[in-house]
Amino acid sequence: MADKRKLGHLAKFLRSKNAGPFKLTLDIFFNNSQDYKKVKESNAINKGLISKLYMLENQDDISIIEFDQAAAIKITFPRRIASGNIGDSDIYGAQQHAPLYEIEIPWD
């Protein structure tokens, strides 16, 4: 059985925030470049996973950018409800990173 590690244990910190009123950004900063490289090469963080975690219909609207120099990954996608609209429960988008903690990364 392959060993797996949770992203929440590999990341230095995870955060989310608005990228304007209509988009959210998730940032994953790693403790070191080795962990970052392993996660990046695993392709565990992909548009399909983000679409499932955040109930997004169109994967084409998801942007995943890897920053080798910072050992970080940035994910941006449309908010389901615009910031401040009726039904929005997180006006700043600061509580949306929680699902990332439980992502399992293959680790050999």
Biopython code that builds the backbone (N, CA, C, O; Angstrom):
import numpy as np
from Bio.PDB.StructureBuilder import StructureBuilder

atoms = [
    (1, "MET", "N", (0.840, -1.183, 0.000)),
    (1, "MET", "CA", (0.000, 0.000, 0.000)),
    (1, "MET", "C", (0.883, 1.244, 0.000)),
    (1, "MET", "O", (1.823, 1.344, 0.789)),
    (2, "ALA", "N", (0.581, 2.184, -0.880)),
    (2, "ALA", "CA", (1.385, 3.400, -1.007)),
    (2, "ALA", "C", (1.145, 4.314, 0.192)),
    (2, "ALA", "O", (0.027, 4.450, 0.688)),
    (3, "ASP", "N", (2.211, 4.920, 0.627)),
    (3, "ASP", "CA", (2.140, 5.875, 1.719)),
    (3, "ASP", "C", (1.545, 7.186, 1.204)),
    (3, "ASP", "O", (1.794, 7.583, 0.066)),
    (4, "LYS", "N", (0.762, 7.853, 2.045)),
    (4, "LYS", "CA", (0.172, 9.144, 1.684)),
    (4, "LYS", "C", (0.350, 10.114, 2.835)),
    (4, "LYS", "O", (0.405, 9.728, 4.003)),
    (5, "ARG", "N", (0.439, 11.386, 2.471)),
    (5, "ARG", "CA", (0.526, 12.438, 3.486)),
    (5, "ARG", "C", (-0.528, 13.500, 3.193)),
    (5, "ARG", "O", (-0.861, 13.767, 2.039)),
    (6, "LYS", "N", (-1.034, 14.084, 4.241)),
    (6, "LYS", "CA", (-2.049, 15.131, 4.081)),
    (6, "LYS", "C", (-1.362, 16.458, 3.750)),
    (6, "LYS", "O", (-0.327, 16.807, 4.316)),
    (7, "LEU", "N", (-1.970, 17.174, 2.823)),
    (7, "LEU", "CA", (-1.423, 18.459, 2.410)),
    (7, "LEU", "C", (-1.284, 19.407, 3.599)),
    (7, "LEU", "O", (-0.332, 20.184, 3.668)),
    (8, "GLY", "N", (-2.215, 19.343, 4.516)),
    (8, "GLY", "CA", (-2.158, 20.203, 5.705)),
    (8, "GLY", "C", (-0.923, 19.985, 6.553)),
    (8, "GLY", "O", (-0.526, 20.880, 7.299)),
    (9, "HIS", "N", (-0.303, 18.810, 6.458)),
    (9, "HIS", "CA", (0.919, 18.530, 7.212)),
    (9, "HIS", "C", (2.162, 18.935, 6.432)),
    (9, "HIS", "O", (3.219, 19.169, 7.017)),
    (10, "LEU", "N", (2.035, 19.017, 5.117)),
    (10, "LEU", "CA", (3.181, 19.360, 4.277)),
    (10, "LEU", "C", (3.329, 20.863, 4.070)),
    (10, "LEU", "O", (4.427, 21.356, 3.814)),
    (11, "ALA", "N", (2.226, 21.582, 4.180)),
    (11, "ALA", "CA", (2.237, 23.014, 3.903)),
    (11, "ALA", "C", (2.676, 23.815, 5.123)),
    (11, "ALA", "O", (2.304, 23.508, 6.256)),
    (12, "LYS", "N", (3.459, 24.828, 4.873)),
    (12, "LYS", "CA", (3.827, 25.784, 5.925)),
    (12, "LYS", "C", (2.570, 26.520, 6.365)),
    (12, "LYS", "O", (2.307, 26.676, 7.558)),
    (13, "PHE", "N", (1.795, 26.971, 5.374)),
    (13, "PHE", "CA", (0.470, 27.501, 5.655)),
    (13, "PHE", "C", (-0.377, 27.493, 4.393)),
    (13, "PHE", "O", (0.129, 27.523, 3.271)),
    (14, "LEU", "N", (-1.681, 27.451, 4.619)),
    (14, "LEU", "CA", (-2.688, 27.496, 3.571)),
    (14, "LEU", "C", (-3.548, 28.715, 3.850)),
    (14, "LEU", "O", (-3.848, 29.025, 5.003)),
    (15, "ARG", "N", (-3.941, 29.402, 2.793)),
    (15, "ARG", "CA", (-4.817, 30.544, 3.009)),
    (15, "ARG", "C", (-5.710, 30.740, 1.796)),
    (15, "ARG", "O", (-5.433, 30.243, 0.704)),
    (16, "SER", "N", (-6.778, 31.470, 2.017)),
    (16, "SER", "CA", (-7.679, 31.834, 0.930)),
    (16, "SER", "C", (-8.033, 33.304, 1.092)),
    (16, "SER", "O", (-7.987, 33.861, 2.189)),
    (17, "LYS", "N", (-8.391, 33.919, -0.042)),
    (17, "LYS", "CA", (-8.773, 35.325, -0.025)),
    (17, "LYS", "C", (-9.488, 35.648, -1.328)),
    (17, "LYS", "O", (-9.418, 34.896, -2.300)),
    (18, "ASN", "N", (-10.172, 36.772, -1.325)),
    (18, "ASN", "CA", (-10.811, 37.225, -2.539)),
    (18, "ASN", "C", (-9.763, 37.638, -3.559)),
    (18, "ASN", "O", (-8.696, 38.143, -3.210)),
    (19, "ALA", "N", (-10.086, 37.415, -4.812)),
    (19, "ALA", "CA", (-9.308, 37.954, -5.929)),
    (19, "ALA", "C", (-10.300, 38.825, -6.695)),
    (19, "ALA", "O", (-10.637, 38.543, -7.845)),
    (20, "GLY", "N", (-10.757, 39.876, -6.044)),
    (20, "GLY", "CA", (-11.864, 40.679, -6.549)),
    (20, "GLY", "C", (-13.165, 40.108, -6.015)),
    (20, "GLY", "O", (-13.141, 39.103, -5.306)),
    (21, "PRO", "N", (-14.286, 40.710, -6.328)),
    (21, "PRO", "CA", (-15.562, 40.257, -5.766)),
    (21, "PRO", "C", (-16.099, 38.963, -6.372)),
    (21, "PRO", "O", (-17.028, 38.367, -5.826)),
    (22, "PHE", "N", (-15.524, 38.517, -7.499)),
    (22, "PHE", "CA", (-16.084, 37.369, -8.203)),
    (22, "PHE", "C", (-15.188, 36.143, -8.224)),
    (22, "PHE", "O", (-15.578, 35.108, -8.765)),
    (23, "LYS", "N", (-13.995, 36.234, -7.647)),
    (23, "LYS", "CA", (-13.063, 35.099, -7.658)),
    (23, "LYS", "C", (-12.452, 34.886, -6.288)),
    (23, "LYS", "O", (-12.378, 35.800, -5.467)),
    (24, "LEU", "N", (-12.013, 33.643, -6.061)),
    (24, "LEU", "CA", (-11.281, 33.265, -4.853)),
    (24, "LEU", "C", (-9.888, 32.798, -5.245)),
    (24, "LEU", "O", (-9.688, 32.226, -6.316)),
    (25, "THR", "N", (-8.942, 33.045, -4.372)),
    (25, "THR", "CA", (-7.585, 32.538, -4.551)),
    (25, "THR", "C", (-7.219, 31.710, -3.334)),
    (25, "THR", "O", (-7.441, 32.121, -2.195)),
    (26, "LEU", "N", (-6.653, 30.534, -3.590)),
    (26, "LEU", "CA", (-6.125, 29.661, -2.539)),
    (26, "LEU", "C", (-4.613, 29.647, -2.694)),
    (26, "LEU", "O", (-4.105, 29.460, -3.799)),
    (27, "ASP", "N", (-3.896, 29.841, -1.610)),
    (27, "ASP", "CA", (-2.434, 29.813, -1.642)),
    (27, "ASP", "C", (-1.933, 28.680, -0.762)),
    (27, "ASP", "O", (-2.383, 28.502, 0.370)),
    (28, "ILE", "N", (-0.991, 27.916, -1.307)),
    (28, "ILE", "CA", (-0.356, 26.829, -0.566)),
    (28, "ILE", "C", (1.132, 27.124, -0.533)),
    (28, "ILE", "O", (1.788, 27.132, -1.575)),
    (29, "PHE", "N", (1.666, 27.366, 0.644)),
    (29, "PHE", "CA", (3.101, 27.606, 0.821)),
    (29, "PHE", "C", (3.692, 26.415, 1.561)),
    (29, "PHE", "O", (3.166, 25.989, 2.589)),
    (30, "PHE", "N", (4.778, 25.887, 1.037)),
    (30, "PHE", "CA", (5.367, 24.674, 1.591)),
    (30, "PHE", "C", (6.523, 24.982, 2.532)),
    (30, "PHE", "O", (7.159, 26.032, 2.443)),
    (31, "ASN", "N", (6.780, 24.034, 3.441)),
    (31, "ASN", "CA", (7.879, 24.163, 4.393)),
    (31, "ASN", "C", (9.235, 24.183, 3.704)),
    (31, "ASN", "O", (10.163, 24.855, 4.154)),
    (32, "ASN", "N", (9.339, 23.439, 2.609)),
    (32, "ASN", "CA", (10.630, 23.357, 1.908)),
    (32, "ASN", "C", (10.394, 23.002, 0.443)),
    (32, "ASN", "O", (9.308, 22.567, 0.059)),
    (33, "SER", "N", (11.421, 23.195, -0.355)),
    (33, "SER", "CA", (11.288, 22.960, -1.799)),
    (33, "SER", "C", (11.141, 21.474, -2.126)),
    (33, "SER", "O", (10.571, 21.130, -3.162)),
    (34, "GLN", "N", (11.644, 20.589, -1.266)),
    (34, "GLN", "CA", (11.512, 19.155, -1.523)),
    (34, "GLN", "C", (10.041, 18.719, -1.436)),
    (34, "GLN", "O", (9.556, 17.996, -2.306)),
    (35, "ASP", "N", (9.344, 19.155, -0.400)),
    (35, "ASP", "CA", (7.926, 18.815, -0.265)),
    (35, "ASP", "C", (7.118, 19.430, -1.404)),
    (35, "ASP", "O", (6.240, 18.780, -1.972)),
    (36, "TYR", "N", (7.417, 20.680, -1.735)),
    (36, "TYR", "CA", (6.739, 21.346, -2.847)),
    (36, "TYR", "C", (6.922, 20.557, -4.137)),
    (36, "TYR", "O", (5.957, 20.307, -4.859)),
    (37, "LYS", "N", (8.153, 20.168, -4.422)),
    (37, "LYS", "CA", (8.456, 19.445, -5.654)),
    (37, "LYS", "C", (7.706, 18.109, -5.700)),
    (37, "LYS", "O", (7.177, 17.725, -6.743)),
    (38, "LYS", "N", (7.664, 17.416, -4.583)),
    (38, "LYS", "CA", (6.975, 16.118, -4.523)),
    (38, "LYS", "C", (5.472, 16.287, -4.785)),
    (38, "LYS", "O", (4.875, 15.499, -5.519)),
    (39, "VAL", "N", (4.869, 17.309, -4.185)),
    (39, "VAL", "CA", (3.441, 17.565, -4.402)),
    (39, "VAL", "C", (3.203, 17.968, -5.854)),
    (39, "VAL", "O", (2.267, 17.484, -6.490)),
    (40, "LYS", "N", (4.032, 18.834, -6.367)),
    (40, "LYS", "CA", (3.906, 19.285, -7.755)),
    (40, "LYS", "C", (3.995, 18.100, -8.721)),
    (40, "LYS", "O", (3.167, 17.975, -9.623)),
    (41, "GLU", "N", (4.976, 17.243, -8.540)),
    (41, "GLU", "CA", (5.177, 16.101, -9.429)),
    (41, "GLU", "C", (4.085, 15.040, -9.293)),
    (41, "GLU", "O", (3.859, 14.265, -10.222)),
    (42, "SER", "N", (3.410, 15.000, -8.152)),
    (42, "SER", "CA", (2.342, 14.017, -7.948)),
    (42, "SER", "C", (1.096, 14.343, -8.771)),
    (42, "SER", "O", (0.283, 13.463, -9.054)),
    (43, "ASN", "N", (0.956, 15.608, -9.150)),
    (43, "ASN", "CA", (-0.225, 16.093, -9.865)),
    (43, "ASN", "C", (-1.512, 15.837, -9.071)),
    (43, "ASN", "O", (-2.595, 15.749, -9.650)),
    (44, "ALA", "N", (-1.388, 15.720, -7.764)),
    (44, "ALA", "CA", (-2.562, 15.492, -6.907)),
    (44, "ALA", "C", (-3.450, 16.728, -6.854)),
    (44, "ALA", "O", (-4.669, 16.619, -6.719)),
    (45, "ILE", "N", (-2.840, 17.901, -6.961)),
    (45, "ILE", "CA", (-3.609, 19.138, -6.977)),
    (45, "ILE", "C", (-3.852, 19.482, -8.439)),
    (45, "ILE", "O", (-2.958, 19.948, -9.145)),
    (46, "ASN", "N", (-5.076, 19.241, -8.874)),
    (46, "ASN", "CA", (-5.415, 19.434, -10.277)),
    (46, "ASN", "C", (-6.819, 20.028, -10.386)),
    (46, "ASN", "O", (-7.543, 20.130, -9.396)),
    (47, "LYS", "N", (-7.184, 20.413, -11.591)),
    (47, "LYS", "CA", (-8.475, 21.069, -11.807)),
    (47, "LYS", "C", (-9.652, 20.168, -11.435)),
    (47, "LYS", "O", (-10.659, 20.653, -10.918)),
    (48, "GLY", "N", (-9.539, 18.881, -11.689)),
    (48, "GLY", "CA", (-10.612, 17.958, -11.332)),
    (48, "GLY", "C", (-10.864, 17.926, -9.832)),
    (48, "GLY", "O", (-12.011, 17.953, -9.386)),
    (49, "LEU", "N", (-9.793, 17.867, -9.065)),
    (49, "LEU", "CA", (-9.912, 17.852, -7.605)),
    (49, "LEU", "C", (-10.502, 19.159, -7.091)),
    (49, "LEU", "O", (-11.414, 19.145, -6.264)),
    (50, "ILE", "N", (-9.991, 20.281, -7.572)),
    (50, "ILE", "CA", (-10.488, 21.580, -7.123)),
    (50, "ILE", "C", (-11.957, 21.742, -7.495)),
    (50, "ILE", "O", (-12.750, 22.259, -6.707)),
    (51, "SER", "N", (-12.315, 21.303, -8.691)),
    (51, "SER", "CA", (-13.705, 21.359, -9.133)),
    (51, "SER", "C", (-14.614, 20.569, -8.189)),
    (51, "SER", "O", (-15.705, 21.021, -7.842)),
    (52, "LYS", "N", (-14.157, 19.400, -7.784)),
    (52, "LYS", "CA", (-14.936, 18.552, -6.869)),
    (52, "LYS", "C", (-15.025, 19.180, -5.471)),
    (52, "LYS", "O", (-16.107, 19.249, -4.889)),
    (53, "LEU", "N", (-13.897, 19.633, -4.941)),
    (53, "LEU", "CA", (-13.870, 20.203, -3.587)),
    (53, "LEU", "C", (-14.738, 21.455, -3.451)),
    (53, "LEU", "O", (-15.375, 21.674, -2.421)),
    (54, "TYR", "N", (-14.752, 22.271, -4.508)),
    (54, "TYR", "CA", (-15.444, 23.553, -4.431)),
    (54, "TYR", "C", (-16.720, 23.601, -5.283)),
    (54, "TYR", "O", (-17.276, 24.670, -5.534)),
    (55, "MET", "N", (-17.173, 22.410, -5.724)),
    (55, "MET", "CA", (-18.424, 22.272, -6.466)),
    (55, "MET", "C", (-18.504, 23.243, -7.644)),
    (55, "MET", "O", (-19.473, 23.987, -7.788)),
    (56, "LEU", "N", (-17.474, 23.220, -8.476)),
    (56, "LEU", "CA", (-17.411, 24.088, -9.647)),
    (56, "LEU", "C", (-17.827, 23.298, -10.883)),
    (56, "LEU", "O", (-17.434, 22.144, -11.053)),
    (57, "GLU", "N", (-18.606, 23.910, -11.721)),
    (57, "GLU", "CA", (-19.107, 23.223, -12.909)),
    (57, "GLU", "C", (-18.124, 23.257, -14.071)),
    (57, "GLU", "O", (-18.056, 22.298, -14.840)),
    (58, "ASN", "N", (-17.366, 24.331, -14.217)),
    (58, "ASN", "CA", (-16.508, 24.491, -15.380)),
    (58, "ASN", "C", (-15.036, 24.496, -14.967)),
    (58, "ASN", "O", (-14.557, 25.470, -14.387)),
    (59, "GLN", "N", (-14.331, 23.427, -15.258)),
    (59, "GLN", "CA", (-12.914, 23.333, -14.902)),
    (59, "GLN", "C", (-12.056, 24.330, -15.676)),
    (59, "GLN", "O", (-10.949, 24.655, -15.248)),
    (60, "ASP", "N", (-12.557, 24.817, -16.812)),
    (60, "ASP", "CA", (-11.789, 25.784, -17.602)),
    (60, "ASP", "C", (-11.602, 27.104, -16.860)),
    (60, "ASP", "O", (-10.698, 27.874, -17.183)),
    (61, "ASP", "N", (-12.456, 27.371, -15.862)),
    (61, "ASP", "CA", (-12.364, 28.612, -15.098)),
    (61, "ASP", "C", (-11.368, 28.523, -13.939)),
    (61, "ASP", "O", (-11.176, 29.498, -13.213)),
    (62, "ILE", "N", (-10.739, 27.371, -13.762)),
    (62, "ILE", "CA", (-9.797, 27.161, -12.659)),
    (62, "ILE", "C", (-8.374, 27.402, -13.159)),
    (62, "ILE", "O", (-7.971, 26.884, -14.200)),
    (63, "SER", "N", (-7.634, 28.184, -12.409)),
    (63, "SER", "CA", (-6.231, 28.439, -12.732)),
    (63, "SER", "C", (-5.365, 27.884, -11.601)),
    (63, "SER", "O", (-5.576, 28.205, -10.432)),
    (64, "ILE", "N", (-4.389, 27.050, -11.962)),
    (64, "ILE", "CA", (-3.440, 26.517, -10.975)),
    (64, "ILE", "C", (-2.042, 26.925, -11.443)),
    (64, "ILE", "O", (-1.579, 26.517, -12.508)),
    (65, "ILE", "N", (-1.392, 27.731, -10.626)),
    (65, "ILE", "CA", (-0.066, 28.246, -10.980)),
    (65, "ILE", "C", (0.935, 27.783, -9.934)),
    (65, "ILE", "O", (0.726, 27.962, -8.734)),
    (66, "GLU", "N", (2.016, 27.191, -10.398)),
    (66, "GLU", "CA", (3.085, 26.718, -9.512)),
    (66, "GLU", "C", (4.242, 27.707, -9.547)),
    (66, "GLU", "O", (4.723, 28.069, -10.621)),
    (67, "PHE", "N", (4.687, 28.142, -8.375)),
    (67, "PHE", "CA", (5.792, 29.090, -8.250)),
    (67, "PHE", "C", (6.985, 28.374, -7.634)),
    (67, "PHE", "O", (7.088, 28.270, -6.411)),
    (68, "ASP", "N", (7.877, 27.885, -8.470)),
    (68, "ASP", "CA", (9.041, 27.137, -7.996)),
    (68, "ASP", "C", (9.903, 27.963, -7.040)),
    (68, "ASP", "O", (10.373, 27.450, -6.025)),
    (69, "GLN", "N", (10.112, 29.250, -7.367)),
    (69, "GLN", "CA", (11.001, 30.094, -6.558)),
    (69, "GLN", "C", (10.487, 30.276, -5.129)),
    (69, "GLN", "O", (11.272, 30.428, -4.193)),
    (70, "ALA", "N", (9.169, 30.259, -4.973)),
    (70, "ALA", "CA", (8.577, 30.460, -3.640)),
    (70, "ALA", "C", (8.114, 29.155, -3.007)),
    (70, "ALA", "O", (7.618, 29.168, -1.881)),
    (71, "ALA", "N", (8.264, 28.028, -3.699)),
    (71, "ALA", "CA", (7.755, 26.734, -3.241)),
    (71, "ALA", "C", (6.284, 26.887, -2.837)),
    (71, "ALA", "O", (5.884, 26.572, -1.717)),
    (72, "ALA", "N", (5.494, 27.388, -3.806)),
    (72, "ALA", "CA", (4.089, 27.686, -3.529)),
    (72, "ALA", "C", (3.222, 27.383, -4.749)),
    (72, "ALA", "O", (3.695, 27.365, -5.885)),
    (73, "ILE", "N", (1.947, 27.149, -4.479)),
    (73, "ILE", "CA", (0.960, 26.929, -5.521)),
    (73, "ILE", "C", (-0.199, 27.885, -5.274)),
    (73, "ILE", "O", (-0.680, 28.020, -4.149)),
    (74, "LYS", "N", (-0.643, 28.550, -6.345)),
    (74, "LYS", "CA", (-1.789, 29.468, -6.282)),
    (74, "LYS", "C", (-2.890, 28.909, -7.161)),
    (74, "LYS", "O", (-2.656, 28.528, -8.308)),
    (75, "ILE", "N", (-4.099, 28.865, -6.606)),
    (75, "ILE", "CA", (-5.275, 28.365, -7.313)),
    (75, "ILE", "C", (-6.317, 29.484, -7.306)),
    (75, "ILE", "O", (-6.615, 30.050, -6.254)),
    (76, "THR", "N", (-6.865, 29.799, -8.468)),
    (76, "THR", "CA", (-7.878, 30.845, -8.560)),
    (76, "THR", "C", (-9.072, 30.303, -9.333)),
    (76, "THR", "O", (-8.915, 29.609, -10.337)),
    (77, "PHE", "N", (-10.270, 30.630, -8.849)),
    (77, "PHE", "CA", (-11.495, 30.190, -9.514)),
    (77, "PHE", "C", (-12.648, 31.129, -9.152)),
    (77, "PHE", "O", (-12.564, 31.872, -8.174)),
    (78, "PRO", "N", (-13.721, 31.094, -9.943)),
    (78, "PRO", "CA", (-14.869, 31.965, -9.659)),
    (78, "PRO", "C", (-15.572, 31.584, -8.359)),
    (78, "PRO", "O", (-15.723, 30.406, -8.035)),
    (79, "ARG", "N", (-15.993, 32.599, -7.634)),
    (79, "ARG", "CA", (-16.825, 32.375, -6.448)),
    (79, "ARG", "C", (-18.202, 31.912, -6.904)),
    (79, "ARG", "O", (-18.690, 32.357, -7.944)),
    (80, "ARG", "N", (-18.823, 31.042, -6.154)),
    (80, "ARG", "CA", (-20.192, 30.601, -6.479)),
    (80, "ARG", "C", (-21.190, 31.723, -6.211)),
    (80, "ARG", "O", (-22.194, 31.846, -6.912)),
    (81, "ILE", "N", (-20.915, 32.537, -5.201)),
    (81, "ILE", "CA", (-21.727, 33.717, -4.882)),
    (81, "ILE", "C", (-20.755, 34.887, -4.759)),
    (81, "ILE", "O", (-19.766, 34.801, -4.031)),
    (82, "ALA", "N", (-21.031, 35.967, -5.461)),
    (82, "ALA", "CA", (-20.142, 37.132, -5.416)),
    (82, "ALA", "C", (-20.026, 37.660, -3.989)),
    (82, "ALA", "O", (-20.979, 37.594, -3.212)),
    (83, "SER", "N", (-18.866, 38.176, -3.660)),
    (83, "SER", "CA", (-18.602, 38.706, -2.327)),
    (83, "SER", "C", (-19.622, 39.776, -1.958)),
    (83, "SER", "O", (-19.822, 40.745, -2.691)),
    (84, "GLY", "N", (-20.260, 39.582, -0.816)),
    (84, "GLY", "CA", (-21.220, 40.548, -0.303)),
    (84, "GLY", "C", (-22.641, 40.363, -0.798)),
    (84, "GLY", "O", (-23.553, 41.029, -0.308)),
    (85, "ASN", "N", (-22.848, 39.477, -1.756)),
    (85, "ASN", "CA", (-24.212, 39.228, -2.235)),
    (85, "ASN", "C", (-25.000, 38.427, -1.206)),
    (85, "ASN", "O", (-24.430, 37.813, -0.304)),
    (86, "ILE", "N", (-26.307, 38.448, -1.358)),
    (86, "ILE", "CA", (-27.170, 37.661, -0.480)),
    (86, "ILE", "C", (-26.755, 36.193, -0.581)),
    (86, "ILE", "O", (-26.599, 35.658, -1.679)),
    (87, "GLY", "N", (-26.582, 35.558, 0.557)),
    (87, "GLY", "CA", (-26.175, 34.157, 0.605)),
    (87, "GLY", "C", (-24.681, 33.959, 0.784)),
    (87, "GLY", "O", (-24.236, 32.842, 1.047)),
    (88, "ASP", "N", (-23.893, 35.030, 0.646)),
    (88, "ASP", "CA", (-22.444, 34.916, 0.841)),
    (88, "ASP", "C", (-22.148, 34.786, 2.328)),
    (88, "ASP", "O", (-22.547, 35.635, 3.125)),
    (89, "SER", "N", (-21.454, 33.732, 2.694)),
    (89, "SER", "CA", (-21.157, 33.494, 4.112)),
    (89, "SER", "C", (-19.717, 33.841, 4.482)),
    (89, "SER", "O", (-19.322, 33.684, 5.637)),
    (90, "ASP", "N", (-18.936, 34.307, 3.522)),
    (90, "ASP", "CA", (-17.522, 34.609, 3.779)),
    (90, "ASP", "C", (-17.110, 35.775, 2.882)),
    (90, "ASP", "O", (-16.482, 35.579, 1.842)),
    (91, "ILE", "N", (-17.466, 36.970, 3.290)),
    (91, "ILE", "CA", (-17.300, 38.153, 2.444)),
    (91, "ILE", "C", (-15.858, 38.366, 1.976)),
    (91, "ILE", "O", (-15.641, 38.875, 0.876)),
    (92, "TYR", "N", (-14.871, 37.987, 2.792)),
    (92, "TYR", "CA", (-13.465, 38.177, 2.419)),
    (92, "TYR", "C", (-12.841, 36.933, 1.777)),
    (92, "TYR", "O", (-11.704, 36.977, 1.308)),
    (93, "GLY", "N", (-13.575, 35.845, 1.760)),
    (93, "GLY", "CA", (-13.043, 34.609, 1.195)),
    (93, "GLY", "C", (-11.936, 33.997, 2.034)),
    (93, "GLY", "O", (-11.178, 33.161, 1.542)),
    (94, "ALA", "N", (-11.831, 34.397, 3.280)),
    (94, "ALA", "CA", (-10.710, 34.002, 4.141)),
    (94, "ALA", "C", (-10.878, 32.647, 4.818)),
    (94, "ALA", "O", (-9.973, 32.192, 5.517)),
    (95, "GLN", "N", (-12.025, 31.997, 4.621)),
    (95, "GLN", "CA", (-12.268, 30.714, 5.279)),
    (95, "GLN", "C", (-12.436, 29.568, 4.295)),
    (95, "GLN", "O", (-12.944, 28.507, 4.658)),
    (96, "GLN", "N", (-12.017, 29.772, 3.064)),
    (96, "GLN", "CA", (-12.293, 28.792, 2.021)),
    (96, "GLN", "C", (-11.166, 27.776, 1.785)),
    (96, "GLN", "O", (-11.305, 26.893, 0.938)),
    (97, "HIS", "N", (-10.087, 27.887, 2.498)),
    (97, "HIS", "CA", (-8.944, 26.997, 2.294)),
    (97, "HIS", "C", (-9.057, 25.677, 3.062)),
    (97, "HIS", "O", (-8.260, 24.768, 2.829)),
    (98, "ALA", "N", (-10.008, 25.554, 3.953)),
    (98, "ALA", "CA", (-10.099, 24.371, 4.818)),
    (98, "ALA", "C", (-10.115, 23.036, 4.065)),
    (98, "ALA", "O", (-9.453, 22.104, 4.521)),
    (99, "PRO", "N", (-10.825, 22.884, 2.946)),
    (99, "PRO", "CA", (-10.820, 21.582, 2.260)),
    (99, "PRO", "C", (-9.430, 21.136, 1.789)),
    (99, "PRO", "O", (-9.210, 19.945, 1.568)),
    (100, "LEU", "N", (-8.508, 22.060, 1.636)),
    (100, "LEU", "CA", (-7.170, 21.699, 1.172)),
    (100, "LEU", "C", (-6.407, 20.858, 2.198)),
    (100, "LEU", "O", (-5.568, 20.040, 1.820)),
    (101, "TYR", "N", (-6.682, 21.044, 3.466)),
    (101, "TYR", "CA", (-5.936, 20.352, 4.527)),
    (101, "TYR", "C", (-5.982, 18.834, 4.386)),
    (101, "TYR", "O", (-5.009, 18.150, 4.702)),
    (102, "GLU", "N", (-7.091, 18.314, 3.919)),
    (102, "GLU", "CA", (-7.299, 16.861, 3.893)),
    (102, "GLU", "C", (-6.889, 16.193, 2.577)),
    (102, "GLU", "O", (-7.025, 14.976, 2.443)),
    (103, "ILE", "N", (-6.394, 16.957, 1.612)),
    (103, "ILE", "CA", (-5.960, 16.349, 0.345)),
    (103, "ILE", "C", (-4.828, 15.372, 0.628)),
    (103, "ILE", "O", (-3.853, 15.710, 1.299)),
    (104, "GLU", "N", (-4.970, 14.161, 0.110)),
    (104, "GLU", "CA", (-3.927, 13.147, 0.314)),
    (104, "GLU", "C", (-2.968, 13.138, -0.863)),
    (104, "GLU", "O", (-3.372, 13.054, -2.022)),
    (105, "ILE", "N", (-1.685, 13.227, -0.531)),
    (105, "ILE", "CA", (-0.612, 13.265, -1.517)),
    (105, "ILE", "C", (0.110, 11.924, -1.491)),
    (105, "ILE", "O", (0.544, 11.486, -0.425)),
    (106, "PRO", "N", (0.248, 11.260, -2.640)),
    (106, "PRO", "CA", (1.035, 10.006, -2.666)),
    (106, "PRO", "C", (2.475, 10.291, -2.234)),
    (106, "PRO", "O", (3.085, 11.264, -2.677)),
    (107, "TRP", "N", (3.004, 9.435, -1.366)),
    (107, "TRP", "CA", (4.338, 9.678, -0.799)),
    (107, "TRP", "C", (5.110, 8.366, -0.728)),
    (107, "TRP", "O", (4.820, 7.524, 0.121)),
    (108, "ASP", "N", (6.072, 8.188, -1.595)),
    (108, "ASP", "CA", (6.883, 6.962, -1.600)),
    (108, "ASP", "C", (8.272, 7.226, -1.091)),
    (108, "ASP", "O", (9.090, 6.308, -1.026)),
]
sb = StructureBuilder()
sb.init_structure("model")
sb.init_model(0)
sb.init_chain("A")
sb.init_seg("    ")
for serial, (resi, resn, name, xyz) in enumerate(atoms, 1):
    if name == "N":
        sb.init_residue(resn, " ", resi, " ")
    sb.init_atom(name, np.array(xyz, "f"), 0.0, 1.0, " ", f" {name:<3s}", serial, name[0])
structure = sb.get_structure()
